[in-house]
Amino acid sequence: MIPKIGISEIHLKKIIDLLSVVLSDEMTLYIKTRKFHWNVAGESFMELHKLFEKQYTESEIIIDEVAERINKLGSKTIGTMNEFTLLSRIVEHPNKYPVQKVMISELLSDHEMIIAELRKDIDVCSDECHDAGSADLLTKILQQHESTAWILRRYLS
């Protein structure tokens, strides 16, 4: 059933498609952060192990909020790794187990890419599709990624 919430069907589809890409990015980043959590080694092992755990735990909340937003807009939410892989803008590196600095650098790069894409997505939601709810959600997510990127950047300074 299409919700009657003041957003046209065309705009609802556009927002749902956009949010599905955001969800895919978040799932891919979640998996990558867990991989690094499991495989980090070296003298700052415990610190980074805990940092990555905190970050993927925060990602779980974002993932759930985006998935629920898609449902609120009247659509089913994708939920397979295949679907996420097809839509995600994050590059994965199978069978690669980088050292700490490279892990941090990769995660920083992913967070910064998501931040840049979210800025565009927010404009589409608010200006083009007149969906303040999705724009607000994406703004909150952007702010979380900015905080995480700042923390990761500090490790590389």
N, C-alpha and C positions, 0 to 999 in steps of 0.2 A: 504494500500500500504506500502510495506517495504521500508524504506529509504535506499538509497545507499550512506552511509556516512563513509564507511571504517570500519564498525563493522559488523561482521558476524551475520547471523540470530540467531544462537545459543547464541552468546554473547548478542545480543539485548534482547532476551527472558530472559536471566539470569539477566540482568540489570533491565529490566522492573519489573520482579518479586521482585528483591531486593528493588527497589524504591517503589513498592506497599507496602512492609512491612514498609519502612521508613515513607511513607505517613500515614499508619495506626497508627504507633507509634505517629506521630505528631498530628493526629486527636484525638487520645485517650488522649494524654497529654493536648491538647487544651481544651477538654471537662472537664477533671479533674481540670484544672486551673480555668476554668469558674465556676465550682461547688464551688471551694474554694473561689473565688471572691464573689459569691453570698451568701455564708454561713459563712464567717469569722466573728468572734465576739470577743470582749474583748478590753482591753485598747489600743492596737495598731490597732484597727479596720481600721481606714481610711488609715493609712500608708500601711497596708497589702492589703486592698481593691484596692488601686491604684497600688501597686506593681504587684498584680496578673493580673490586667487589662492590665498593660504594657506588661506583659509576654504573655498573650494570644493574644494580638494584634500583637506582634512580631511573634507568632506562625502562625497567619493567613498568613503572608507573606511567611513563610517557606512552609506552606501547598500548597499555590498557585504555588510556584516555583517548588516544587517536582511534583505536578500534571501536570504542563505544560511540565516539562522535560519528563515525561512518554509519553505525546502526541508527543513531538518532536522526540521521538524514534520510533514513528509509532504505538502506542497502544492507546486504550481507557483507561481512568483512572477510577478505581473503585470509588464508591461514595455513598455507603450506610453504615449505622452504622453496619449492619450485616457483611458486607465485612471487614470493619475496625476491628471489634471485633475478627473476625476469624484470622486475620493476626498480630494484635498488640502484642508486647512483654511486654506491660505495664499492670500491674495488677490493676484492678479496685476494688473498695470496695462499692458496692451498699448499700444504706440505712445506710451508716456510715458518720457521720459528726464530724470529729476530731477537737480537739482544735488547736489553732494557731501553736504551736511547732510541732505537729504531721503533720499538713498540710505542713509546710515548710520541714520537714524531708522527707515526702513522695515525694514531688516535687523534692527535692534534689536527692533522690534515683533514681527517674525516669530519671532526666537529666543525672546523672552519668551513668546509664545503657545505655541510648541512646548514650552518648559519647563513651563508650567502644564498642558498636555495630557499630557505624559509623566508627571507626578506622578500623574494619575488612571489612566493606562495601567499604571503600575507596580503600583498598588493592585489593579487588575483581574487582572493576571498573577499576583501573589503571593497575595493574599487570596482572590480568587474562584476562580481557575483552578489554583492551586497549582503554578505554573510558575516556579520560582526562576531557571532559565536565562534566560528572556525578561525577567524582572524585573531580573536583573543586567545584561543587555545594555542595557536601557532606562535603567537607572541610570547606566551608563557614558556613554551618549549624552546624558542630561540634564546630566551634569557637563561635557561638552564644550560644550554649548550655554550653560551658565552662564558658562564662561570666555569664550566668544565674545561673549556679551551684555555682560559686564563690560568687555571691550576696547572694544566699540562705544559703550557708555555713557560711557566716558572721553573719547571724541571729542566728545561732546555736552555735557560738563560745562563 
